[in-house]
Amino acid sequence: MYNFEFEKPSTIADAVAAMGGEEAQALGGGQTLIPTLKQRLAAPSSLVSLTGIPEMRGVCVEDDGSVSIGGATTHAAVAADAAGNYPALAALAGQIGDPAVRNRGTIGGSIANNDPAACYPAGALGSGATIVTNNRQISADDFFEGMFSTALEEGEIITSVRFPVPQAASYQKFLQPASRFALVGVFLARFADGVRVAVTGASEDGVFRWSEAEQALSKEFRPDALMDLRINAMNMIADLHGSKAYRAHLVSVMTKRAVEACM
């Protein structure tokens, strides 16, 4: 590690002001950032902790029925407090890491980092969520721009995430046992006007929507609707855990399981 300034503001306004400093870095649960600092892959001059801001913590239901989750809310809190209103999202949160990770990591930190194998990006994209920052609202379709890349601008922080609640939803995760990240994860949400299917862990470009599956399932919501669909393996991740073809196959398998879970 190395020397840096540490600030823990108690309001969003104070956090935004602190983020205006030179080379300041927002800090959520630190599950990714702290190891990155230890390896000297990043060297911000100051860390601005967002976990001490009450208005950025908690789960609530908005007037339109959507579930709003503060950016500094831990995975464990989402798993417990969203279960009654959005069970599939709560189940997703309950599968992240281990108890230590779930009690430190935050939804805002995970979505801002946009790890290509993280669970929350699939939940947000699959739900058609809105990412709320200190100065604007961004649809999930416009937010995720590629591996570790998002629409966030310098100094911008995620204050909350709003999730429309579908008629049915399921998150199916084929996990890598050592890291507990998704080797492939599929979040499927069925709305009155159609189906959304978001995939994490599989693509070199990060989380993505499988549009062909969405179209097929919107016409006929049953596993057999996916029978003739094959996802292109060209842009899939290949590593010691699985080839491109293996991950492409898993996308189909996990999507079918998600459909079955929603029936």
N, C-alpha and C positions, 0 to 999 in steps of 0.2 A: 504494500500500500504506500501512499504518499500523503503529504499534507494537503488538506483542503478545508474550506469553510463549511460549516454545517448550520443550516437554518431550519427551524420548524415553525412555520407560521400557523396562526389559528384561524385565519380567514382566507377566502379565495383571493380577495383583493391584495392581501399581504403576500400571498404566494406568487401572484402575477408580478408584483413589484420586485420580489426577490429573484424571479426568473429573468428579469431584465438585466441582471448583472452579467458581466462578461464571463462566458464559458460556464454558465450555471446549468445544472442538470436536475430535472425533477426526479424525485425518489419516491416510489410507491412502497411495495413490500421489500424491494431489493433483491428478489430471488434471481434476477438476471443481472442487474447492474452491479451488485457487490462482487460477484465472481469475475465480472468483466474488469472491474477496477483492480482486483487482486492480480489479475493476469496482465495489468497495464495495457489493456486494449482500449481503454478510454481514460482520460485524465482531466475531468472537469475541475475548475478552480473552486466551485462550491456545489454542495448538494442541498436541494430544497425538498425537505420531507413534506409529503402531502397527507400523512396519516393523522395529523393532529387537527384537522379541519372538520368540525362536526357536520357541517352542511354537505360534505362530500362522503359521508358514510350512511349506510342504511338502505333498506329496500322499502318502496312504497308503491301504491297503486294510484295512477293518475285518474282524472275524471273521465278520460276516454277509454279506460280499462287497461291501458298499457302499464307495464311494470317498469318503474324507474329505479335504477341502482346507482348509488353514488360511486364516483370513480375510485375512492379510497376504501371501498367495502371489500373485505377479505373474501376469499373463496369459501371459507367455512361459513361465513355469515350468509352468503348467497345460497349455499346448500341448505341452510336451516330456514332462512326467512323467506325465500322465494318458493318453497315447496308447495305452499297452499295455492299460489296464484299462477305459477309457471313451473310445473313439476319437471319438465324435460330440461329446463335451464338449471334448476336446482340439482338434478341428477348429473348434469355435465360438470357443475362446480365440484360436486362430491367425488368426482373421478380424477381431479387434478392432483398430481404429485402424491405426497403423503401428508399426515396430519400437520407436520411442521410447516410444510409449504402452504397448505390450505389456511393455516392460521396467520401467515405473514403476507403471502402474495395477495395482490389486489386486482380487481377486474380492470381498472383503468390502466394499471401498469402492464398487464398482459396484452390488452388491446393496443396500447401505444407502441409496445415492443414489436408486435406482429410477428412473433416467431413462426416459421413455416409449419411447425408441428404443434402449436398451441391449440387449446380447445376453444377458448372464448371467441377468437375470430370466426370460427365456424358457427358458433351460436349466434353471434351478432349478424353475420351475413345471411345465415339461414333464416333468421327471424325477420330480416328486413329492419334491423334496429336503426336508431338514430343516435349518433355519438354527439354529445353536447359538450362543447368546450367553453372556456371563459369568454369567448366572443362570437361563437356561431354554432350552428347545428349542421352536422354532416351525415348524410345517409350512408349506411354501411356499404352500399354499392359503390360509392365514390370515395370511401375512406381508405380501403385497403388497396395499395398500389403495387404490391409485389413483396418479395421476401424482405422482411425487416423494414419495409417502407410503407408510410402512410401519408395522408393528406395534412397531417399536423404541421404547422409552421413553427419556426423558432420561437420559444417562449410560450407556446400555447399548451394548455393542460386540459385533460379530459376531466370534466366536473361530474358528469353522470352519463349513463347509457339508458335509453328508453327502448323497451322491447314490446312491440305489439304481441298480443297473446293469440296464438293460432287455435284452430279447432282441435288439432292434435299435433303432437311433435315427438320426436325421439332423437337421442344422440347415441350413435353406435360407435364405439371406440375399440380399435384393435391396438392395444398398447404395446410399447416397447418396454419389457419388464424392468430393465435397469434404470432407465430415466423416467419412466411412466408418462412420457410424452406419447402422442398418437403416432403410431406407425402409419395408420390411416384412421381418420375419424370423419364420420358423416353426420351432419345435423340436418334433419328433414322436418319441415314445418308445413302443415296443410291448412290453408286459409280458404275462405269462401270463394275467393276469386282465383285460386290456383295453388300450386305447390312450389316450395323453394327447397333446393338441395345444395348445401354448402359442404365442401370437402377440405379437410386439413391434413397435414402430414404427408401428402402424396406428391405435390407439385413443386418443381423448382421455382415457380413464381409465387409460392405461398398459397393462402386460402383462395378458393375459387368456387363459382357456382357451376353445377353440371346442368347446363341448359337443356340438353337433349332429354335427360331424365325428368326434368321439370315439365317439359312439354308432354311427354308420354304419360306421366302420372297425373297431370292436370286433366287429361282426357279420360283416363281410366286408372283409378287408384287401386292397384293390386300389384303384387310382386311380378306377375307374368308380363306386365306392361314393359318391364325392363329386359325381357328375355333376349331380344335381338340387339340390344344396345351394347356397344363396346367403347370404352373411353380410350382415346389416343395415348399410348404409352410414351410418346416421344419426349414430352416435357416432364415426365415423372422423375422423382428422386431415385437414384440408385446408390446404395451403400452396402455395408457388410450385413445389414439387417434384411435387405430385400432388393431385388432388381426392379427395373422400371416396369416390366411386364407383371411382376408379382404385385406391385402396388396398384397398378391399373386394375388387376383382377380383384384386389381387395376393395377397391372403390365400389365395384358392382355388388360384391357380396355384402358389404356393410350397408349399402343403400337398400338392398332387398330386405335386410334385417330391420332397418328403420321403418320401412313400409309395413312389414308384418307387425311391428310393435305398435303401430298406430291404428291397426284395424280392430 
